[in-house]
Amino acid sequence: MRKNFGAKTLIYPQPVFIVASYGEDGTPDAMNAAWGGVAGDNQIFLCLSPSHKTTENILSRKAFTVSMADAAHVVECDYVGVVSANKVPDKLTKCGFHTTKSEFVDAPVIDELPLTLECRLISYDPETHHLFGKIVNVCADESVLDESGKVCAAKLRPITVDTVSHDYLVLGEKVGNAFKDGFTIK
């Protein structure tokens, strides 16, 4: 038997993105955003309200980075989501994050987070809060690469948010082979 919950956003996994940008004065800023995903081969979609300092920065600079929050930095990643840069402009410093300027866009890369998408703004709709960015580069720390040089989810240990229980959960356990295991039925 099934239970109906109505129209809710119960999607698993719900990624935890850390969106970083530069303010007008060059101060790095970041926020925790769990509403987003891929929007094609080289695009990312985020739902960001206009009231966020990060949204203002992205609209001004036309660039941003998106890092996957990971299990090693749960506290810091949650902090940048519960504290507003409108009130605490140096929140990245306060939580211990360090940044390096992206080689590809006018936005910071958070050094401690090992996987980052470097993006240029495509569009933003202030009514729907829909933001689209073009991914121009992905950089990963060598610590999260496997022996063949590819990103390894088990080493990255990205987190997801459970929007029902408000828990962060870690991803990375392999349970099958994509686009291969189904052939056993065929």
Secondary structure, DSSP 8 states (H G I E B T S, - for coil): ------S----SS-B-EEEEEE-TTS-EEEEEE-SEEE-STTEEEEE--TTSHHHHHHHHHSEEEEEE-BGGGHHHHHHHHHS-TTT-TTHHHHTT--EEE-SSSSSEEETTSSEEEEEEEEEEETTTTEEEEEEEEEEE-GGGB-TTSSB-HHHH-BEEEETTTTEEEE-------TTTGGGGT-
